[in-house]
Each structure stands twice: as structure tokens, then as C-alpha cells.
Amino acid sequence: LGPNGAGKTTTIRCLLDLIRPDSGMLRVLGLDPQRQGVALRRQVGYLPGDLRLDENLTVETTLRLWAALHAGRVDWAFVRHLVARLDLDLRPRIRNLSRGQRQKVGLALALLHRPALLLLDEPTAGLDPLLQREVLALLRDRRAEDGTTVFFSSHILSEVEAIADRVVLLRQGVVVEALAPADLAGRALRRVRVRFAEPVPETAFAGVPGVRVLERTDDHWLIEVSGAIDPFVKALARFPVRDLEVERPSLEEVFLRFYAAPGEPR
């Protein structure tokens, strides 16, 4: 997990030996990607962030071509299940697909040989919200049914909270923290716009943990809440509220808030 430019794609490419690190050692499924790349890639499904396919082939031909590369290790009943689950139309040529449709084809290609490890670079990019949920459910099912390890990059906090067992936070190529998804709540950052039904004292939220008043104009308040939201909700309940809107800042803003380098604005 990390903002744009954190090193997520670079990490995944190093794991597959598509690029090589300047120093250090990598082991994936106990194998050295530089010396045992062929054996490793037999066990890995990969979805790049910049998926490129033969534009002249149909979706069905593309699936069959990739299945042939796996030398008979493809269960076609499972492939048909994937096609139905992702609602894939097999007839169009790749060049006629939208970005979201291409992403679905890429997911099917990564999954069709039921790999031990999935390496996915922002797997829900370009998908509508309904399909995003379906893809996350599909990944959970693969983990539950096949024991597949899913290693994926994202810049969407809610996506990570939905399916991850462990989260590594990257910033500018450096691991800044590794934690469980439940601990992400401690990094939660919200902006709450509140319109009160009657005047509220300036000190209404003084001393409430994680609460900072950013703006206050008459009955309109803009409040930043970091970490657990319960103390703020209890403090807010003391006053009559006319309207309330909660915003989730971008991951970049969260990183600046919690992981800003010395001298960097927060």
C-alpha cells in the first residue's frame, strides 16, 4: 500500500525478475527469481498495471493462447467459471475492449492456471464499484478454496481493509511500516463537515483525542478526525446537528499526515 511513486510496481517487477534490484536478495516461494525464473513463473499469476495484449485477437483466442503456454495445466471447467464470474464476453477483439474489460481479461489470464501465488498490480483499476466488489470476492474465494497467496498493490485504503491479512506501507521506495489491517484504523483520517442547528462553543471538541478543528464559520465546522472515531461521535452527540458529511482523504494525504519526512508539510 502506498501513494503513487512509492515503489509498488517496482517491487512486483523485481519479484518476477522483470527488473533487477541494485542490491539485496529476493526469494519467492523459496525460489530465486534470477536463477529459477522459469520454475517460479509456472507457479505465479501476474496482472501488470500496464497490461498489453495482442489487439487483433479475440478474448477467447487470447485465453486459449495463454492456456496453451501452461502446457495442459489448465482446468477448462474452472476457466468457464472465471468467464461467468467476471462476466466476460469472449467474442470481441482486444482492441475493442474498454479499460475495465481489458482488466477483467487480465485477471482471467492471471488466474486460469490456478497459481500458488498471484501478483496483482492494482487489480481493480478501471473497474466500476460493483465489479470491484466482485473481484475482491473472487480473490477471497481463491485464497479460501485453493490456498492461493494474493500479493497485490493498491493506493485504496478500503480495498486493502477488505481482503488483506497483512499490510506493508511503502513511501518513496522504503517500507515505513508493516501491520495488520485492523491496525489501519489507527491510521484512519477523516474530514467531517458539520452544520449545527444552534451555536456551539469554540471549545466543544477541545481535548477530544484525534480531533482537530480546521475551519469554523458560524454553524459550519470542518473537523479532522484521526484514528478511532468513537470519541468524536460521543462529543458530537452533545449538540443538535442539522447536516453532516464525512470525507475520506486520499492515501497521499494520509501518508503526509502520519509519515511526513522531517521538514515536509503535514
N, C-alpha and C positions, 0 to 999 in steps of 0.2 A: 504494500500500500504506500502510495506516495504521490506528490503532485507531479505535474508534467516536468520532465527533465530530471527526475530523481534517480534514474538508473534502472527502472523496472524492466524495460525491453532489453537493455544491455545485459542484465543478469540472466534473463531467459536465453538469450542468444549464446551466452557463454556456456550455459548448461548443456546446450546442444552442439557445441563446438562450431557454431556458425561464425563466431568471432572468438578470439583468444584473449584471455586476461593478460595484463602486463606482468603480473606476479601472482603467487598463491597456487593453491591446488583445489581441484574440483573432483567430487565423486557423486555420481548419480546412480541410484540403485546398486551401489557398490562398484560401479564401473568408472573407468577413466574416460571421459568423453573424447580426449585427444587420441588415445590409443585403442579404445574399444568402441568407437563411434557406431559402427555397423550393428554390433550386438545391442548397443544401447537403443538405437533408433527403432529396432524391432519391437521394443517394449514401451515406446513412448508415442503418444499422440500429441500433435503440435498444432496450435492455431496462432499464426502470427498476427500482429496488429495491422500489417500491410499485406493482406492475403492477395496473391496474384495467381490466377488460373488461366488456362487456355481459353481465350474469349470465344473461339469458334465451336467448342464442344458443348453438347447439351449437358444438363445436370446429371442425367442418367449415365451418359458415357463417361463423364468425369468420375462418378462413383465407381463404375466398373473398372476404369483405368487404375484408380488408386487401389482398389481391391486386388487387382492383378499383381500390383507391386508387393503385396503382402503374401504372395505365393501360397494361396489356398488356406490361409489362416483367418478367413472371414466367414462369419455365420450370416448367411443371407436373410434368415428369419429375423435376426437382430437388426440388420440393415433396414429391412422393411419397417420394423418397429421404430427405428430412428426417423425414417422418412415420414411416417404418420405422426410421430410425436412433434417433429419440427414443422409439420405441415408443408413439406417440400413438394413443389411441382417439378416433376422430372423432365418435362418436355422443353422448356425454354433453353436457349443458348446462354452461356455465361454472360455474354456481352449485353444481354437484355435484362439482366437482373439488377434490382436496386441494391444499395449497400447492405441493407438489412437481410435481403435474400441471399446475397453472397456470404454474409456472416453465417447464416444457417447452413449453407453448403459446407463452409469451412469447419463448422462444428461436427457435421456428419462425417467428414473426412478424418477428423482427428479421433473420432470415437469408433469408427466402423470395425477396427480390428480388436476392440475391447482391450486397450493397452493397460499396463500396470500403472503407468504414470501419464497424466495429462498436463501439458504445459500450455497454458492459455494466456495470451496477451490481450487483456481487456475483452473478454469473451462476449459481453453484452453490448458492446459499442455498436450503435446504429440500429438497435432493436427497439421496437415500441414497448411500453411498460408491460403489457400482457405477455409478450413473448420473452421479455427479460425474466419475468417470474417463472415461466415455463422452462427456460434454460437453466435457471438456478435449481429448480426442482429436478430436472434431468441429471444435473451434476450430483445432487444429493443421492439420487437413486443409484447412480453408477458406483458411488462410494459404498452404499449400503449393500448392493447386490453383488458387485464384483470385487469390492475392496480396493477400488481404484484410488490412488492418491491424486488429488487435484491441486496443482500448484498454479495459481493464477495471479495476474497483476490487475490492479484496479486503482482508480482515484475516487471511487464512490464508497463512502463510509457505510451506507445502508446495505450495499451489496456484500461487503465483507462481513458485516454483522450477521447477515442472513445465513451464510453457509460455512464460514471459516472456523477451524478448530484452533488455529494459531495465526497470529498476525505479526508480520515484520514491517516496521515503518522505515522507509528509506527517504533520505533527503540529501541531495547533491552527492549521490554515489556512496553514501555512508549509512550503515544501519544505526538509527538513533534509538530504537527500542524494539524489543520483541515481547509480545504479551498475548494473553488470551482475549478473545472477542469481548467477554464480559467486562474486561478492564478498559475497553474502548469508551465505556460510559464515562469514565473519569476524564476522557479527552473530549467529551461531547461539548459542543459550543452552539449556543442558540441565540438568536436575537428575537426579542419579544416586543412587539408593538402593542401597547395597551392604551385604550381610551377609557378613562374612568367616568363614572356617572356623576361624580361630585368631586370637589377639590380634595387632593391628597397631600399630606405634609411632605416636605422635601426629604425628611429623614425616614420615610416609610420603609425603605429597604436597607437602611444603614445596619451594618453588622450581619446581614444575611450572607451565609457562605456562598462564594462563587458568583455573587450578583454585583453588577456594575451598571450604574445609570449613565447612558451615553448622551441622551438628549431628553429635555423636558420642556414642553410648551403647553401651558395651561393644563388641559386634561389629557394631553397626548404625551406618553412616555415611550422612549426607546431604551430597552434594557438588555444587557448582555448577560447570559447565564452560562457559566462553565461548570462542567461536572454534573453531579446529581441535581435534578430539577425540583425534587420534593421540597427542600427548604424554601425555595422561591414560591412555589404553589401555595404553601401554607401561609406565607407572608402576604401573598396577593389576595387570598381568600378573606382577609380582614376588610377589604374595600369593595364597594359596588363597581362592577366592570360593565361597561357598555359594549365594548368590542375588543377582540384580541386576535393577534396574528403572530404565528411563530415561523421564523425563517431559519433554515439550516445553512450556515455559511459554506463556501466551497472548502475543499480539503486544503487548498493553498492557504486560505485564511486560518484554518485550524493549525496548520504547521507553523505559520508565523506566530500564532498566539502561544503555542506551547514549546516550539523548538527553534525559535529565532536565535541566530548566532549573535554573539556579543556585538553591540553597536547597530544591530539590524532593527528597524522599526517593528513594533508589535501591534 
